[in-house]
Amino acid sequence: MGWGNQPKRTATVSNSEGGDESEARPVFVVLVLTFISSTRLQQTTRGASLMIQLNKILVPTDFSDFGKPAITYACAIAARFDAELHLLNVVPDQAMLVPEVAAFSPESMQAQSESLVREAQRQLADLPDDGWENEKAIVRQVRTGPAAIEIVEYAKAENIDLIVIGTHGRSGLMHVLMGSVAERIVRNSPCPVLTVKPEGHQFVKV
């Protein structure tokens, strides 16, 4: 099912006492407001309704199966808000992965890094893989360096409104957010962050 076929919706939260809350609101929007600590809100007049605006949504991915639910959530939210979807993969700096950097020439390290970037670009071109469609083009980018730093810097540079990220990486282990990439992103992100577990109750079909 293409996410782009769903009508654009906005979520309105009453800001006045005794306001009518009978209007149906998308379930996932209510839960997003529960999971994230703050949201960019546009208030027209004092006491008026608050309108959520999401124009750019970023979903970092390491191409693991554990990160697929985060992509599904990002696609669903982008379709609802007619937002631009950004897919980002961060390639580790090879100098940080090799114990004895001096044993390798700069040329070989550079060649290895470029090979990883090309492979990441190839895999990004196949995402999302569920037939998701939207009028806005998908932005796909590859960065090199420490994952948390590069993701936060990208969000700042591109004026991202929401980051959607999985709690589990390639190993399938969750570090209870302490010291993990997700935890550092939550602490330093310039915008709200929605973290998605690969198991348990889901409010978007995965």
Buried (B, 14 or more C-beta within 10 A) or exposed (E): EEBBEEEEEBBBBEBEEEEEEEEEBBEBBEBBBEEBEEBEEEEEEEEEBBBBEBBBBBBBBBBBEBBBBBBBBBBBBBBBBBBBBBBBBBBBBBEEEEEEEEEBEEEEBEEBBEEBBEBBBEBBEEBBEBEBEBEEEBBBBBBBBBBBBBBBBBBEEBEBBBBBBBBBBEEEEBBEBEEBBBBBBBEBBEBBBBBBBBEEEBBBEB
